[in-house]
Amino acid sequence: MLTFTDRATDALSTFHAAAARWDPSARLRLVPHGAELRPEFTDAAVDGEVEVAVGSITVLVPAGVRGMVDAGEHNVLTVSAG
């Protein structure tokens, strides 16, 4: 299970709003890269991804990713045990 701090929720909402201006159907995917979760935009889910509610949006995350997601400087998303 993933949980999101308020800062992470705000960062993801900002990323999603930026994409939605150009493509209202854009979806947000979080891709693990070490301790980071890097946001990418996509049109559809792929096998092995689950939808996770974050505030008023949903994001796609690989099944099995767990921890606390926070946003730091420049909205870099990190995930830690928690």
C-alpha positions in Angstrom: 0.0 0.0 0.0 1.2 3.5 -0.8 0.4 6.6 1.3 1.0 10.1 0.2 2.0 13.2 2.1 0.2 16.4 1.4 3.3 17.7 -0.5 3.3 14.6 -2.7 -0.4 14.9 -3.3 0.0 18.6 -4.3 3.0 17.7 -6.6 1.0 14.9 -8.3 -2.0 17.2 -8.8 0.2 19.8 -10.4 1.8 17.2 -12.8 -1.7 16.0 -13.7 -3.2 19.4 -14.2 -0.3 20.4 -16.6 -0.9 17.3 -18.7 -4.7 17.7 -18.7 -4.4 21.1 -20.3 -3.0 19.5 -23.4 -4.7 16.1 -23.2 -7.7 15.8 -20.9 -7.5 12.0 -21.0 -3.8 11.8 -20.0 -3.1 9.4 -17.1 -0.2 9.7 -14.7 2.0 6.7 -14.0 4.6 6.5 -11.2 7.7 4.5 -12.2 10.1 3.3 -9.5 13.7 4.4 -9.9 15.7 3.6 -6.8 14.1 5.5 -3.9 12.3 7.8 -6.3 9.0 7.5 -8.1 9.2 9.2 -11.4 6.0 10.5 -12.9 5.2 9.8 -16.6 2.2 10.4 -18.7 0.4 7.7 -20.4 -2.8 6.9 -22.3 -3.6 3.6 -20.6 -2.5 1.1 -17.9 -0.2 -1.8 -18.6 -0.3 -5.3 -17.1 0.8 -5.3 -13.5 -0.3 -1.8 -12.7 -2.8 -0.8 -10.1 -4.8 2.4 -9.7 -4.2 4.4 -6.6 -6.3 7.3 -5.4 -4.3 10.4 -4.6 -6.5 13.3 -3.6 -8.9 13.9 -6.5 -6.9 12.0 -9.1 -5.8 8.4 -9.6 -2.3 7.3 -10.6 -1.0 4.1 -12.0 1.7 2.3 -10.0 3.3 -1.1 -10.4 1.7 -3.7 -8.1 3.7 -4.3 -5.0 5.2 -0.8 -4.6 4.7 0.1 -0.9 5.6 2.9 1.4 5.2 6.6 2.2 5.6 8.9 -0.8 6.8 12.5 -0.2 7.8 15.3 -2.5 11.0 17.2 -1.9 12.9 19.9 -3.7 11.7 20.4 -7.3 8.8 18.1 -6.5 11.0 15.0 -6.7 8.9 12.1 -5.4 10.6 9.7 -3.0 9.2 6.5 -1.4 10.3 5.2 1.9 9.2 2.4 4.3 6.2 3.6 6.3 
